[in-house]
Amino acid sequence: MNPQQLESLVSRAESVLARLEAFLPPPLPATDWSAPAFRWRSRQGRGWLEAVHQPHRIRMSDLQDVDSQKGRIDANTRQFVHGGRANNVLLTGARGTGKSSLVKAMLTEYAPQGLRVIEVDKSDLLHLPEIIDLVHGRPERFVMFCDDLSFEDSEPGYKALKSVLDGSLSAPPDNVLIYATSNRRHLMPEYHAENLQVSKVGDEIHPGEAIEEKVSLSERFGLWISFYPFSQDEYLAVVRHWLREFGVADLDSDTVRTEALQWALMRGSRSGRVGWQFARDYAGRAEA
């Protein structure tokens, strides 16, 4: 091959490579480890950690009438941050009672001591082993946060989470825990027909296999924390707290009480979230 033919061949090869590059995915962004929180993002089967430099700041004192729940998750998180043994946590119960807010409060409290939170959507749970490999060996302590988690039958993320919690041959790293919130205690729908599979042997009751399978996932969380609907007084206490935070003076007026109860009635719920939403509305109208 003479030099002219070789030059032509190289030129054609470069042209082909240039066209192929247009179809290649762009390089993944580098992880900014200085951030206190992250979101796992995925595209075309590849994922990366997106830094969250301004997470939602919630203080422990902002969470009202859940002192028992605060104490349990705070103790577990403190042990974890300080290098001790700690459990994965499942927070379940009534909507709007502070489950996800409590996890955010842990970040506010312990971020200066090295705690980091990675938010993982249910659709990305298949990437959990990849995320664990990414943070393994780093000095920070990572909580992988799965909010409002529930599964339908045969969803692939169910098996992935179950394996990472306590079903894989490799042990999870010491700097990773999973905190999940759900309105379902067992994370999966339960049907009346499944109760018919329960058998009785003597005086013992043996659950059917379907029930055992559904319970097995939630049981892999070492710490269960339950939340309950607020009473009227607890709801009004939340309203007063947030009105005070928003600078409203007439916290105990009959007008505030009446409007707060009407707001809850229209929403069909008395919860911390509904109380916070009312306080924002009332404070906004007072400022207008």
N, C-alpha and C positions, 0 to 999 in steps of 0.2 A: 504494500500500500504506500503510495507516494505521499509526500507532505500535504499536497492539495486535497487528496481524498480523505486523509486523516483529519484535516481541519474541517472539512465538510461534515464528517461523521460526528465530530465533537460539537459542532454548531447545532446539528439536528438533535443530538442527545440533550443539549442544554435547552433547546426549544420544547422538547417533550417534558422535561423536568419542570420547566416553568409553568406549563399547562397543568401538570399534576398537582403542583403546589396550591393552585386555586381551589382544589377539592379537599385539601388536607385541613383538619380542624386547627384553629389557632392555638398557640401554646397556652397552657393553663397559667393563670396569674400566680405569682409567688405569694405564699402566706405571710401576712403581716402579723407576726406573733406579739406585737405590742398592744394589740386590741384586747379589751376585757371580755369580749364575746364574739361569737362567730355564727354564721349560718352555713350549712352545707348546701352547696349548689351543684347541680349536675346537668350535663348537656352531652348528648350523643354518647351516653354510656360512660362519660368521664366526669369526675367530680373534683371540687376544690372548696377550700374554706374561705368564705367571704367575711372580711373583718367588719365588726359592728363597733364603731368607736363611741357611739352615743346610745347605749342600751337604755331601756325603760327603767328609770331609777325609782324603786319602791323601797321604802324603809320598813323595818320590822314594826315600828310604832304605827305605821299606816294601816296595819291589818288588825282589825278589831274583833273581839269575841272568838278568837281561834287560838287562845293562849296555849292550850294543850298541844295542838298541832304544831304551833311555832316552836315550842320547846323540844319536841321530838325530832323535827327535821333540822333544827339548829344544832342540837347535840350531835347528830349524825354527820352533818356537814363540817362541824368544827373538828371532829375526830379525823375526818378525811383530809381536810386542809393541813392539819398538823402531822400528817403522816401515819395516823393510826388506822386500825381496821374500821371499815364502815360498810353499810349495806346499800344496795340499789333500792330505790324508793318508788312506791306506787301510791299516788294521791288520788283518792276516788271520792265521789259523792255528789251532792247537789251542785247544780250549775251556779256560777257567780259567787261562790263562797270563799274564794281566795286561793284556789289550788295553784294555778300558774303564777299568781302574784307572789305567793310564798317562795317559789323557786327564784323569781326575779329578786326578791328581797335577800335571798342568800347570796346572790351575786353582788348586790350593793354592799352587803356586810363583809364579805370575805374576798372580794377582788383585790384589795390592797395586800392580802396575804397569799396571793397566788392562785385563787380560784378563777377558773375560766368556764364559761358555759357555751356549748355548741348546740344550736337548735337544729334538729333533724326532723324533717317532715316524714309522715308515714310512708309516702311513696319512695323515700330514699333510704329506708331501713335496710335494703339489700346492700347498701354501701357501708354498713356498720363495720365490717372487718377492715375495709380500706381506711376508714376514719381512725380506727384504733391503731393501725399500723403507722399512720401519719403522726399521731401524738405520742406514740410509745417512746419512752426514754427522755421526754422533755421534762424540765423542772416544774412546770405548772401542774395544777391539779384540775382535771377536766370533768365536768358534768355534761353528759349528753342528754339534752332535754327534748322529750317527745310530748308535745302538748295535744290535749284532746284526742287521746289515742283510743282507737277501737278497731276491730277487724271484722270483716265478713268472712264467711267460710272460704277456705282455700286461698286466701290472699297470701302472696309470697313473702311479704314483710313479716308475717307472723312467725314463720319458721326461722327467719334470719334473726329476729329479736330473741326468740327462745334459745337459739344456739349461742348467741353472744352472752346471754345472761348466765347460763349454767349448763350448756350442752355441747360445748366444743372440746376437742382434745387439748387445745392450747389454753392455758390459763389467761384470763384477762389481765392487763397490766395494772399495777397498783395505783396508777395516777388517773384511772378512769372509773366513773360510776354512771349509772343511767337513772335519771329521774323522769317519771312519766305521770301525766295526769289523765284521768278518764272519768266519764260519767258511769261507766260500767265497771263493776268490781272485778269481773273475770275477763274483761276486755273483748269478749265475743258475745254475740246474741245467744240467748238460751231459749229453747223451745219447750212447750209443754210435752211434746211427744218424747223428748229425751228423758223425762221423769218416768216414763213407762218402762224404761230399760233398767230401772233400779230393781235389784233382786233381793230377796230376803232369805237368809240362811240361818235358821234358828232364830235367835234374837238379834242377829247382826244384819245391817243394811249394807249392800254392796252397790255403789253407784255404777251406772253403765259406762261403757268406754267413751262415748261422746262427752259425757259430763267430766270424766277424768281428764280428757284431752284439753278441755276448755279451762279447767281449774289449774292445770299444770303450768300454764304460762304465768298467771298472776302469782302462783306460789314461788316462782323463781325470784321474785322481788323479796328481799329480806325484811323490808320494813313497809308495812301498810299503814297509811294515814287516812282516816275517814273524815269527811266533812258533812255537815248536816244543815238543813234549812234554818234560816234565822227566825227567831221569834220577833214579835213586833218591837219589843224594847231593844233587842240587839240591832235590828234594822235602823231604828231611830238613833242609836248610839253611833252607828256608822255615818249617818247623815250629819249629825252634829260635828263629828270629827272632821269630815271633809269641808263642811261649811266654815269651820274654824280655820282650816288650812287655806281656804279661798278668801279669807278676810271678811266673812259675813258676821255682823255683830249680834243680830237678834236670833241666837241659836235656839232658844227655848220658847219662842213665841207660838201662840196658837196657830198663826198663819203657816209657819214652817211645818208644824206637826201635821196639820190638816192636808197641806199640799203634798207633803212627803208620803202620807198614807194613800192619798188619791193616786199619786204617781205609781206606787207599788201595786195598787189595785188594777190600774190600767195595764201594767206590765204582767200581771198575774204571778208576781214573784216578789218575795222580800229577801234580798240578798245584798252582799257587800257591793257587787257590781251595780245593782239597781240604785242603791243608796248613793254611790259615787256619781252615777249619771244624773240623779236628781240634783245633787249638790252643785254640779257643774251648770246645770240649767238654771237653778235658782240664783247662783252667784252671777251668772252671765246676765240675767234679767235685772239684777240689782245694780250692775255696773252700767247698764245701758242708759 
